[in-house]
């Protein structure tokens, strides 16, 4: 009954391969703060003294927290440039795997969109081959009426209920994931994490008790008038996502 589309399997296979590739890459270590790396990580980002303060130690790891870092209670580790813990990939999103997470989001959107389009194409061919657009029916008053769009939709619901339900679910998931992907794209463009976005809206870390002993770790006069403190321009912000800054190694004298 349905017309076969030779391109459909290839599109689905490519989408699945791209999805699996980005999914596995997202399991890449997010950039853990360790005893060996913390000395260099302290100098990658300056403290803004608003969301991140010098001299604050992680009560769990007992390490000085670099700017833009946060302890993940799920993974039980401090993550540099912490964004959030993603339950779908069971990993934290941080400095080293944000790029893979963005690719993962867009690959999921592309896969949902491709399958939705293929499903619509299949239902459209079913309608065209059945001749429903030229059909008519007898209404409750005994008059003959042409089959309109509403009649076609009702026929598809009755004939292919599971396929129509799946299509509706795919469209819902596509727009949901697309909105989430656009939100994270915006954060990437302004060089802000979702953790920083949440904190900037009024949330304050309950464990941050700044001291004056480590003021040399941040700039002497941070510019709080700047809405996005860590933004360095569109291209440099994107460059930081796809080419994360390396740990600063201090030379021994």
C-alpha positions in Angstrom: 0.0 0.0 0.0 2.8 2.4 0.8 5.3 3.6 -1.7 8.8 2.6 -0.8 11.4 5.4 -0.5 14.9 4.1 -1.2 16.4 7.2 0.5 14.6 6.6 3.8 16.8 3.8 5.2 20.0 5.7 4.3 18.7 8.8 6.1 17.8 6.9 9.2 21.0 5.0 9.3 23.1 8.2 8.9 21.0 9.9 11.7 21.5 6.9 14.0 25.2 6.8 13.4 25.6 10.5 14.0 23.4 10.2 17.2 25.5 7.3 18.5 28.8 9.0 17.7 27.8 12.2 19.6 26.2 10.2 22.4 29.5 8.3 23.0 31.6 11.4 22.7 29.5 13.1 25.4 30.7 10.5 27.8 34.1 12.1 27.4 35.5 13.3 30.7 34.0 16.8 31.3 37.1 18.3 32.9 37.5 17.1 36.4 39.2 19.2 39.1 41.9 17.1 40.6 44.8 17.6 43.0 47.2 17.4 40.0 45.3 19.8 37.8 43.8 22.3 40.2 46.9 24.6 40.3 46.7 25.2 36.6 42.9 25.3 36.5 42.8 28.2 39.0 44.3 30.5 36.4 42.1 29.6 33.4 39.2 31.9 34.4 39.3 34.9 36.7 36.9 35.1 39.6 34.0 37.4 39.1 33.5 37.9 42.9 29.8 37.6 42.3 29.1 34.0 41.5 32.6 32.7 42.0 34.9 33.9 44.8 38.6 33.2 45.5 39.6 31.1 48.5 36.5 28.9 48.5 37.2 25.2 49.0 35.0 22.3 48.0 33.7 20.7 51.3 33.8 17.3 49.7 36.9 17.3 47.5 38.8 19.6 49.9 40.3 21.4 46.9 40.2 25.1 46.2 37.4 25.6 43.6 38.5 27.2 40.3 36.2 29.9 38.9 33.2 28.4 37.0 33.6 25.0 38.8 31.0 23.1 40.8 30.8 19.9 42.7 28.4 17.3 41.2 26.7 15.3 43.9 25.7 12.6 41.3 29.2 12.0 40.0 30.9 13.0 43.3 33.5 15.2 41.6 34.3 18.8 41.0 33.8 19.8 37.3 35.6 22.7 35.7 33.2 25.0 33.8 30.3 23.0 35.1 27.1 23.3 33.1 24.8 20.6 34.4 24.5 16.9 35.0 22.8 15.3 32.1 20.7 12.2 33.1 20.3 11.1 29.5 24.0 10.5 29.0 24.7 9.9 32.7 27.6 12.4 32.8 28.4 15.9 33.7 28.7 18.5 31.0 31.8 20.6 31.5 34.7 22.3 29.8 35.9 19.3 27.8 32.6 17.9 26.6 30.2 20.8 26.1 31.0 20.7 22.3 30.0 17.0 22.2 26.8 17.7 24.1 25.8 20.4 21.6 26.4 18.0 18.8 24.4 15.4 20.7 21.4 17.7 21.1 21.4 18.7 17.4 21.8 15.1 16.3 18.7 14.1 18.4 16.7 17.0 16.9 17.8 15.9 13.4 16.9 12.3 14.0 13.5 13.2 15.4 12.9 15.6 12.5 14.0 13.0 9.9 11.7 10.3 11.3 8.8 12.7 11.6 9.2 13.8 7.9 9.5 10.1 6.8 6.3 9.3 8.7 4.5 12.3 7.2 5.7 11.2 3.7 4.4 7.6 4.4 1.0 8.9 5.5 0.8 11.3 2.6 1.4 8.5 0.1 -1.3 6.4 1.9 -3.8 9.2 1.5 -2.9 9.8 -2.2 -3.0 6.2 -3.1 -6.3 5.6 -1.4 -8.0 8.5 -3.2 -9.4 10.0 0.0 -8.9 13.5 -1.3 -11.4 12.8 -4.1 -13.8 10.8 -1.9 -17.1 12.0 -0.4 -19.3 10.8 2.4 -22.9 11.1 3.6 -23.4 13.3 6.6 -26.0 13.0 9.3 -28.5 14.9 7.2 -28.2 12.5 4.3 -26.3 14.9 2.1 -23.2 14.1 0.2 -20.1 16.0 1.4 -16.6 16.1 0.0 -13.9 14.6 2.2 -12.0 17.5 3.7 -8.8 17.6 5.8 -10.7 16.8 9.0 -12.2 13.7 7.4 -8.7 12.6 6.2 -7.2 13.1 9.7 -10.0 11.1 11.3 -9.5 8.4 8.8 -5.7 8.2 9.5 -6.4 8.1 13.3 -8.8 5.2 12.8 -6.6 3.3 10.3 -3.1 4.0 11.6 -3.6 5.0 15.3 -0.1 4.0 16.5 1.7 5.6 13.6 -0.3 8.9 14.0 0.3 8.9 17.8 4.1 8.3 17.2 4.1 11.2 14.7 2.5 13.5 17.3 5.0 12.4 19.9 7.9 12.9 17.5 6.8 16.4 16.7 6.4 17.3 20.4 9.9 15.9 21.1 11.4 17.7 18.2 10.1 21.1 19.3 11.0 20.4 22.9 14.6 19.4 22.1 14.9 22.2 19.5 14.0 24.8 22.2 16.5 23.2 24.6 19.2 23.1 21.9 18.6 26.8 21.0 18.9 27.7 24.7 22.3 26.0 25.0 23.4 27.5 21.7 22.5 30.9 23.2 24.6 30.1 26.3 27.5 29.1 24.1 27.3 32.4 22.2 27.4 34.5 25.3 29.9 32.1 27.1 27.7 31.2 30.0 26.8 27.9 31.5 23.3 26.9 32.6 24.7 26.7 36.2 25.8 30.4 35.9 22.5 31.3 34.3 20.6 29.7 37.2 22.8 31.4 39.8 22.5 34.8 38.1 18.7 34.6 38.5 19.0 34.8 42.3 20.3 31.4 43.4 23.3 31.6 45.7 25.6 28.8 46.6 25.2 27.7 50.2 28.8 26.5 50.5 30.6 29.6 49.2 32.2 31.5 52.0 34.8 33.7 50.3 38.0 34.7 52.2 40.5 37.5 51.5 43.5 35.1 51.7 43.4 34.3 48.0 42.4 37.6 46.4 45.4 37.4 44.1 43.6 34.6 42.2 41.3 37.0 40.5 41.4 40.4 38.8 41.6 43.3 41.2 38.5 45.1 39.9 36.0 42.8 38.1 33.5 44.6 35.8 30.1 43.8 37.3 28.4 46.2 34.8 29.0 43.6 32.1 26.0 41.3 31.9 28.0 38.3 30.7 31.2 38.5 32.6 33.1 35.7 30.7 31.9 36.7 27.2 34.8 37.6 24.9 33.0 38.1 21.7 31.0 35.7 19.5 33.9 34.0 17.7 36.1 33.6 20.8 33.2 32.3 22.8 32.5 29.6 20.2 36.2 28.9 20.0 36.3 28.3 23.7 33.5 25.7 23.4 35.0 23.7 20.5 38.7 24.3 21.5 38.6 24.4 25.4 41.5 26.2 27.0 44.2 24.0 28.3 45.3 23.8 31.9 47.9 26.5 32.7 51.2 24.8 33.6 53.3 26.9 36.0 57.0 26.8 35.3 59.3 26.0 38.1 62.0 28.6 38.8 
